[in-house]
Amino acid sequence: MVDKRYWRISWWKFYDSEFKELLIRWFEFAVYCPILRMHGDREPHEFPIDNQVEGTGAPNEIWSFGKETFDILRKQVNIREALKPYINSCMNEAHEKGILS
């Protein structure tokens, strides 16, 4: 049996100009997962993104990807905020009773 109470989607490497559609779709899915987190690091760039598997310096703020993408992701964040009480109650139930909702 696999315990999936606290799982999340892990996505990264959105560095080129063709990533926005994929970013939006993954974000739309992740809003309904127990944990919502977008990867990203801050400057200084310790490793060049082009030459490293785990480069640093990538943005993860929803406003970092242009206005159109921001508007879509902001709508998803609002949905997530509305779901927060339900998600928290499910996580508490899973923690206290070991029940997978």
Sequence and secondary structure as in RCSB ss.txt:
>XXXX:A:sequence
MVDKRYWRISWWKFYDSEFKELLIRWFEFAVYCPILRMHGDREPHEFPIDNQVEGTGAPNEIWSFGKETFDILRK
QVNIREALKPYINSCMNEAHEKGILS
>XXXX:A:secstr
    TT B       STT HHHHHHHHHHHTTSSB       SS SS GGG TT S     GGGG HHHHHHHHH
HHHHHHHHHHHHHHHHHHHHHH    
